[in-house]
Amino acid sequence: MPRDAAGLVTFLKHVFDATGDHLEAAPSVIRIGDSQIMISEAGARAPMTSFLYVYVADVDATHQRAIEAGARTVEEPFDTPYGDRRSMVEDRWGNTWQIATHGRAPAATPRGR
């Protein structure tokens, strides 16, 4: 629940190619890939931040779009031991986004080692 929900929806559409529209009278249902999030304006309740792990087709390009849209880098894109390529940004609303692309599964360790 941010202040400036319309701005957050615009950010998500630009950075994550999200779909959905900002609604003033009801929560906005925004789709990122096959996931949906609901966003409503802070008002009766205080603003609240989120920490989300989002899969995208290209973590490097998405990370760059987030930075260009005003987010700050928390972690540069890197290859994780579990196979995902991942980065982390914080948007101007205080939300933290772990942005990832599925990678190949890590190689199995032979037994006895």
N, C-alpha and C positions, 0 to 999 in steps of 0.2 A: 504494500500500500504506500505509494510514493506521493509526494506533492509533485504536481505536474505529470499526471498519468499520461496525458496526451504526448508529452515529450518522450516519455519512456517507450510508449508504443512506436513512435517514429524511430527511435534508436533501434528497437528490436527489428523493425522492418528493414532498416538499412543494414544493420550488422549481420543478422541471422536470416535474412530473406523471409522473415515471419509474415504470416498472413493474419487477417482480422482487422477490425477497425476499432478505434477508440469510441467508447460510448460514454456519454455524460450521465445518463440516468440509471445505468446498470453496469456491473462489472464487464470489462472488455475481455472476450475470450480470444487469446492470441495463440496461434499455432506455430511452433518451431519444429520443423520436420514432422515426426509423428507424435509429438508431445503438445499438450495444451497447458497454458497457464492463464490464470485470471488476474486481471489488474483493475483495481479501482482506486479512485482518488482518496488520499488521506483526508480526514475531516472529523467525523465523530470519534474515530480512532486515530491514534498517533501514527505517523509514518513507521513502516516496518521494512527492514531490508531482508533480502533472500540470499541464499547460497545454492546455486544450481549447477549441475553437471549436464552439459548439453553436447550431444553428438552432432557433428556437421560433416559435410563432404571434404572440406579442406580447412584444417585448423589454422594453417599459416595465413591464408587469405582472410579468414574470418577474424583472426586476431588483429591483423593489420586494419581491417575496416573498423573494428572496435576502437583502436587507438586513434584513427582518423576522426572518429565520431566523438572523441573526448574522454574515452575510458583511459585508465592508467594501467600499465603492466604490473602485475603481481609476480607472474612467472612467464618468461619467454617460452615459445614452443619448444618442446623436447620430447624425446622418445622414452616412454616409461618402461620399466622392467616387465610389465604385464601386457605390453603390446600396443597400447594406445599412444598416439601422438597427442600431446596435451599442452595447453597453456592456461593462464589464469589472468583475468582482468577484473577491475572494479569500475563500475559505471559511475556517473556523477550523482546517482541516487543512492549510492552506497551498497548496491548489490554486487556480489562477487559471482563471477561466471567462470567455471572451469569449462573450457572449450576443448573438445576432443574429437579425434578421428579414429575409428577402429583400425587397429593395426593387425599384424599377424600375431597369432598366439605365441607366447614364448616357447622356446624349445624345451622339451621334457629333459629333466636331469636323469641320467641313468641311475638305477638303484645301486645302493652300496657306496655312493660317493658323498 
